[in-house]
């Protein structure tokens, strides 16, 4: 596949220093209404592109979303892709590995949910948890029953494996776009309090969210290493400010549409023989 990510102000550069703790969480000056209107237009285009992706049948699209809690992954997926035909879109959320999954290599369980050509898949969290949450929480490594004690270079090895894995997928026709939704500590605090204070949102709150929040610095350090090590022209990472959900959603939709345009999928052309068959079918139908 010949896709190469275009320059973008939110693109994480490959193998370059990246300070996740200093990455912006707030959008540039703008108005909520403007971003909402822009999202509506982008959303309509997404539906058109997905139709062409399916008809073209040569490529697949994989979207990866990673973030700390409350950054807006679920809402973004719901609001941005509401116009996409659900028969051509699969969303999979990755939680703690099952016993079967833990008995395989760390990329095995993701492979089962990759999109087929002509389809889209969204990973709400992903195999990147293996170099993020697992890195911050050593108990997860212990549960994976590694054949030998994990070497000191385990994270570099996993990042290299992920980069090689994504390159292979790209070469086989899968366009990969990855989004880190970057929410500030203060905005996260407000959203957690909102979950506690509003009965309709109580179900969203998990006391473990506070444990993760207390380890924010460790998570940001893990992101600082993982994102540039795996951001590639064929599988780019975008660090999206997530304090404003309207801006966040518009940016995601805009980036996906731009990638579709660069991929240039379209409805297959019909050759002369097929056109002749169409005309013959038209004549039969009109004669009824």
N, C-alpha and C positions, 0 to 999 in steps of 0.2 A: 504494500500500500504506500502511496506517495504523500500522505498527509504530513504537513509540517505546521506546527502552531505558529500563528502570526504574532508579531510583537504585541504586547499588551501590558498596561501599567500594573496589572495584578498578577502577571505571570511570574512564577518562581523560577529564577534562572538555574540551569543545570550546574551542579558541582561548584557553586559559588557560595560564599558566606551568606547565610540567611539568619537573621535575628528574629525568631518568631515572637519573642517577648516585645519587640519594638514594632512589629507589623501593625498597620492601622486597623482599628476596630470600628471606626466611625467613617461614614461616607463623606465625600466632598460636599460642599454646599449644594443644596437642591431642595425640591419640594416633593412631598409625599405624593401629591396628585400627579405630578409629572412622571414619576417612576411607575405609578399604578397604570397610567395610560400607556406608557411605553411597554410595560409588561403585557398588557392586553394585546398589543400588536405583535409582540414577539411570540406570545403563546399561540396565536393563530398561525404564524409562520411555522412553528414547531410541528403542528398538526399536518401541515402541507409537506414538510420535509420528511416526516415519518412515513407518510403515504408513499413518497418517492423512494425512500430507503427500502420499503417492503417490495415495491414493484421492481426496483433495480436488482435486488437480490444478491449483490456481490459483497456487501459490507454489513458489519454489525456495529452497534454503538454501545459502549460500556461507560457508564457514568459512576464515579466513585465519590461518595460524600463522607468526609471525616470532620469531627468537631468535638469539642468539649460539650457537656450537657447544657441544654437550653439554647444552643446556638441557632436552632431553627431548621435542622435537617428535615424533619417530618413535614413541617409546614411548607418548606420550599418545594419538596417533592410533590406535595399535594397541589399547591397553587400553580406551579410552573407547568406541570405536565398534565393538567386537567383536560386539555384539548387533544391529547394523544390517544389514538385508538388503543384501548386496553388489550386487544388481542395481539398487539405487536410490542407490548411493553411488559417486562417482568421486574418487580421490585423485591429484593431480598434483603432482610435485616440479619446481620450477623451478631449472634450473642455468644455466650460461653460455649466452647466446642463440646460436642457429645463425646462419649467414650470412643465411639467408632472413629470420629473425626480426629481425636487426639492420638489415635493409634497410627495415623498416616502422617506424611510430611505436611508442613504447615500450609501449603498452597492447595492441597488436595480438595478440601471442602469447597473452595471458591470455584474450582474448575467445573464442578457440577452445575453451577448456576450461570455460566457464561452465556451470552446471547448467541443464538444461531444467526446466520447471515440473513439480512432483511429485518432483523429485530433489534430492539433496544432493551438494555437491562440497567437497572439502578442498584448499586450496592450501598445500602444505608449502614455505614461502617463496612469494613472489608478485611481482606488479608493484611491491611496495614495495621490492624490491631496487634499483630504479631511483633511489630517493632515500636509500638506505642504503649498500649495498656500492658502488654506482657513485659515490656522493658521496665515500666514503672512499678509493676507488681510482680516481684520475683516468684511468688507462689504459683503464678500461672505457668512459668517455665517448668517448675517441679512437677506440675500436673500433666505435662506433655510427654513424660516418660521417654526422654531422650536416651539414645543408646549409650552415650557417654556423658560425663558431666559437661555442661555447656562451656565451650571455650570462651576465653575473654573476647574473642573476635566474633562471637555469635551474631551481634547486631549488624556488623559490616557484611558478614556472610549472607544474612537474610536480606539485607538491602540489595546486595548484588544479585541474589536470586530473584527478587521482585523485579528489578530492572531487566534482567534477562527474560523473565516470564512475560513481561509486558511488551518487550521487543518482539518476541515470538508471536504473541497475539496480534500485534500490529502487522507483522509480515503476512499473517494469515487473513487479514482483512478486517480486524476489529479496531475501530477508532476508540481510543481511550481518553477521556477527559476527567480530571480529578480536581475536586473542590475542597479546600480547607475553609470552613466557615469559622471566622475568628471573632469570638465574642469577648468583650472586656470583662474583667472581674466584677466591676460595679454593675454592668448590665445583667450579668449572670445572677448576681445577688438579687436584683429587682425581680427577675423572672422566677427565681426560686420562691421568693416571698409571695409572688402572685399565685403560684401553684398551691401554696399553703393556704392563702387567704380566700381563694375562690373555690367553692365546693365543686364546681364542674371541672376543676383542674386538679383536684386532690389526687386523683388516680395517677397523675403524671409524676408525682413526687416520690422519690426513693431516697431513703436516708443515706444510701451509698453515694448519692450525688454530692453530699457534703464531704465525704472521704476523698472523692476525686478532686473536689474543689481545693481541699487542703494541700493537694499535690500538684497544683497548677504549674508551679515553676518546673517541676520534673517533667510534666507533660510537654510544656513548651520547649524544653531542652530536647526532648525526643523528636518533636516536630522539626526543630531547627536542623537536626541531622537527617531525618528521613525525607523531608520534602526535596531539598536540592539534590540529594543522592539518587532520587528516582524521578525527578522532573526531566523529561526528555522531549525533543521536538515532536515525537510520535505519541507521547503519553504525558502531556504537560500537567503540572500542578498550578492551580490558581488560588491565591490567598485572598479570600473575599471578606471585606469588613462586614460583620454580621450584627452590629448594634442596631441598625435600621433594617427591618425585615423587607421593606418595600424595595430598597436599593439592592439588597442581597438577591432577591428573587429576580429582579430585572437583569442584574449582571449575569446570573447563571443562564437565564434564557438567551440573552444576547450572545454569550460566548458559545453556547451550543449551536445556535443558528449560524453564527459565523463559521464554525467548524463544518457544518453541513454544506454551507455555500462553497467552502474550499474543497470539500470532497466531491462536490458537483454531481451528486446522484440525480437521476431524472427517470422519467418513465421511458421504458425501452422503445426504441424506434421500430416501426413496423416496415418490413421489406415489401417489395412489389408483389411477391406471391401472396403474402398475407393480406395486402390491400385488395388484391383481386378476390380473395375468399370473402373478405368483408363486404365487398360490393355485391357478390353473388348472394350472400346471406341477406343483405338489405333487400335485394330484388325479391327473394322468396318471401320475406316477412311482409313486404308491402303488397305482395300479390294475394295475400290471404284475405 
